Amino acid sequence: MSYRYLVSLGALACTIALVTAPIAGQAPARAKQGKTGKGYTPPKTAWGDPDLEGVWPGNMGVPMQRNAKLGERATLTDEEYAAKQVQAAKQAKADAESTVASDSKIGIGPPSYWTERGKPTRQTSLIVDPPDGRLPALTAAAEKYRKEARGGKGMPGEWKGEADSYDDLNIYYRCISRGLLGSVIPVVYNNGNQIVQGPGYVAFRNEMIHESRVIPLDGRPHVNPTIKMVMGDSRGRWEGNDLVVETTNFTDKDAIGSNGAGYPGDPGYHSDQLKVIERFTRTGDKSMDYRITVIDEKTWAKPWTILIQLERNDDYQMAEYACHEGNYAMFDILSGAREDEKAKK
């Protein structure tokens, strides 16, 4: 379980200092803004780049994959949307309760008022390409690899209760990372994202497991292909007013799903040939389309793209993600499994 604390000001200060050190004392110049929509013209920074700065939480409530019954319908009908609004109102009423009802199902969390819900939206799935909003088929090689991984036990996160070593737990369970996509795909809490800019750099900070990427914009090549990282190696460029970021050099140790955990229904694990292309497009004073295209010929039959609609909220508090404080979970899980084994003898 994670607990939310006060903002980690030190981490934020370090990130801002890193990307803005060459322009100490300068503030972004706010140009006149255009209309919301495709014709929107974002303001410029003092050095002339499109201004994307701010806190941009992701909106909850959109499934990763579309219900197959909806086919290629990317938006809900008025009737479907109205039903979703009614359900959201019921959930908000339940969330306002400070104690758990006596007939509630037992879970690992406290009353639901701590859970982030977001606002109802007409979007039927995060996946917008392929047009059916569903993940492409796995390649035969990926199917075989996942089935045979770790002596037939499957990938970490797909295990059936074994806890023989740290290898039975994925890197999310171990509080290392949720990976690039898992850090930004909205889940039950910690859905904040912050963009900080400086000449030649953009920093993209995620509240989920406090990831931060400092992305150079100067055209430098990626690092040596032999160097692999969980969050990959990111390089950015401007295409008009859009920020485009290409990330390579991933490991094959993490999943790219909403949990970074490889759960059934999530995209799951990828190969070390993964490439991710992100496009940040401001569509209004407080709105941004964030598209992420996943390319991995070893894992999926074709590329796929998700769309997360971000809404600027500078009042949002980026809080510390204290993932099982003190990191006792690994010890407790493994030692608990040994005690269960003793009890069965």
N, C-alpha and C positions, 0 to 999 in steps of 0.2 A: 504494500500500500504506500502511496505517496502522500505527503502532507504539504499544504501550501503555506509558505512563510512570507515574510516581507520581501520587498524587491531587493535583489542582490545588486546593490548600487556599485559595488567594486567591480563586478564583472562588466556591467554596462559601461562604466567609466573607462575601463581598459579598452573595450572594443571601440568606443568613440575616439579615444586618444590615438589608437592605432591607425584608424582610417582618416582622421582629420588633422593629424599633426602638422602637415605642410601648410594648413590654412588657419592656424590658431588665431582666434579673434574675429574670423569672418563668419557671418551668418548667411544662410541661403537667401538669395534675392527672390522674392515671391512676385512673379509676373502675373498679369491679368489672366484669369483662367477662362477657358472656353466652356461650351455647353457640355452637358453630360451625354455620353454615348460615343459612337464611332468617331464623331467629329471633335471629340474633346481634345483640347490642347493643354497638357500639364504645364505648371509653372516650371521655371528653370532655377537651378542652383546658381550661386555666385560665379561659378566657373563654367556655366553654360550647359550642363547636362540636364536632362529631364529630371524633375524632382519627384522621387518616389518615397521620400522619408516619411516616417511615422510608424505607428503601431497598427498592425493589420490582422486582427483575429480572424481565424477561419470559422465559417458557419457550420453548425452541427445539423444533423438530420437528413443529409443526403447519402443514400447507400453507395458503396463503392460500385457495385454492379446493379444494373437495372433489372427489375422484375421481368422475366422473359415474356410474360403476358402482354407487356406494353410494347413489344417489338422495337421499332425505331423511333418511338415517340419520346422526344427529349424533355417534354414539359407536361405537367399535369393539366387536366381539364379544369374548368371553373368549379365543377362539382367535386372533383377529387381534391382540389386545393382547399375548398371550404371544409371538407371533412378533416383534412390535415390540421386546419386551424382550430377546429373544435377539439380534436385530440390534444393539441398543444395547450389549449386552455385547461383541459382536465388535468394534464400533467403538471401545469404550473400550480394548480390548486393543491395537488398532492405534494409537490415540492415545498410548499409553504408550511407543511406540517413539521414541527420540531421534534416529534417522536415517532417511532415506527409503530404502525398499527399492529394490534395483537394477532391479526390473521395474515400478516405479511410473510412472504417467503423469506427464509433466512439466507443472508448473503454475507460477503466479507466486508461490505461497506456500511457506513452510517446512514441515517435518513437521507433521502434523495435531494435535499435542498443544496447539497454541496456539488451536485452534478450540473455541468454546463449543458444547456439544451440548444441554444441558438434560436433562430426565428424560422417559421415555416417558409419553405421556398417551393417554387414550381419545378425545380430541377429534379429529374427522375433518377439520375445516377451521376456519380463523379466521372465515370468513364463516358466520354463523348465520342470517342473513336476507338474501335469500330462503331458504326452507326447504331448497332443494337445495344450499345452500352454494356457489353459483356466482354470478359477477358478472352483474348485469342487462345486457341488451343496450344498446349505445351508441345514442344518437339518430342520426338520419340526418345532422343538422347536425354532430355530433361526428365521425362517420365521414368526412364530406367534409373537415372542417377538418384532421383528422390526415393524410389522404391528400395534401392539397394544400399542407400546411405547408412553408415554406421552399423554394418553387418545386418542390414535388414530392419533396423529399428526405425528408420526414417530420419528426417531432418529434425534437429532440435526444435521443440515447440509442437511437434507432431507425436511426441512420445506418449506411451500409454501408462505413465506413472513411474517409470524407472527413474531412479536417482542414484546411480552408481558413481557418477563423477560429474564435474562441472560441464562435461561435454554433453550431458543429457539436458542441459538448460541452454536456451538460446541467449543471445547477447542482450535482448530486452529484459528477460527475467533476471539477468545478471547486472542490470542497471548500467550497461555500457553505452547503449545507443538504441534508438529505434530505426536508424538508417535515415537516408535522405528523405524518402517519401513519408515514412512513418513519423518523422518529426514535424511534418506540416499538415498531414491529413487529419481533419478534426476528429477528436475522440471525446471521451467523457469529461476531460478537464485539461487545463494547460494548453489552450489552443491559441495563445498569443504568438504573433510574429512581429519582428521589428526590423525595419530597414534603416540603416545609417549610411550616409554617403560622404565621400571625400574625393578630391581630384585623383582620378585613376583607379578608384576602388569603390566597391559597394560591399557592405557587411549585411548579411542576412542572418538574423538571430531568431531562434525558435525557443519558445518557452518549454516545450516538451523535451525533457532530459537536457535542458539548457545547452543545445547545440548552437554554434556560431560558425559561419563560413565567411571569411574575408576574401572577396572575389576580385582579382585584378582585371582591369579593362584595357591594358596596354598592348594586347596582342601577343604576349609571351606564350610559348608553347607549353603543353602539359608536361608534367614531370616525367621521368623515365618510366616506361610501361611496367617495369619490374617492381615499382613502388606502388603498393596497393593500400587503400584506406577505406574504412567503413563508410565515410561520407564522400569518398572520392576526391578528385582534384578538379576544382571549378575554374572556368575561364569565362569572362563575360564580354559582351560587346553591345553597342547601341545599334538598333535598326530603326531609324526614325526616332519615335518617342518610346519605343519598346526596349526593355532590357532583355537580352537573350543570353542565357547562361548554359554552357555545355560542360557536363561533368563526366569524367572518365576515371580510370584507375581505381575501380572498386575492388574490394575483396569479394569472395563468394561465401562469406560467413554470416551474412545477415539477410533477412527477408525484406522485401520492399513493400509489404502490405501496410494497412492502416495501423497495425500494432508493431510492425517490425518483428513479428513473432512467427509468421508462417502458419497462422491458424487456417483451418479449412474455410474456403470462401474468400480468403485474402489472396493476392497474387503470389505470395510465398517467395521462395528463395530464387536467386538469380545466379548467373555465372559471373566470372571476373571480366567478361567481355561487355558487360552492361554499359550503356551510354544513356544519360538522361539530359534532355534539352528542356529548359524552363523558359517560359516567356511571360514577362510581367507587363501588362498593358493597363494603364490607368484609363478608366472609362468615365470618371467624374471626380468631383472634389473629394469624395469619400468612398470611392469604389474602384476596385481593380480586378481584372481578370487574370488569374494565375493558371497558366496551362503547363502541364508537365507531360512530355512525351518520353516513353520508355522504349528503348531499342536494345534487344538482346537476342540475336539470331540463334544462340545456343539454347535458349530457354523457351521463347514464344515464337509461334509461326509467323507473326508479323508485329510491327510496332503497335502500341496503344497509347492513348492520350486521356488524361483526366483534366477536369476544369474545376478549380476551387474559386469561388467568388469571395473576395476579401472586402471587408468594410472597415475603413479607417476609424479608429477610436482611440484617441490619445489619452482618454481617461482610463483606459484599460490598464490594470496593474500587472506587469510581468513579474510573476512570483517564482521563487526558488522551487525547483523540483527535487525534493529530498527523497530519492528512491531508496526504499527500505533503509532508513537511517542507520548509520554505523556498518552497513553492509553485512548484517548478520544473517540475511536470508539464505545465502549459500550454505553456511555452516548448519543452520537449523534444518534446511531441507535434506541435506545429506545425512546428518546425524539422526534425524527423524526416521529416514528410510532404514538406517541400520537398526534402530530400536524396533521397527516393525518386523524386520527379518528375525530378530532375536525372539520376539513374541510368538512367531509362527513355528519356531522349532520345538 
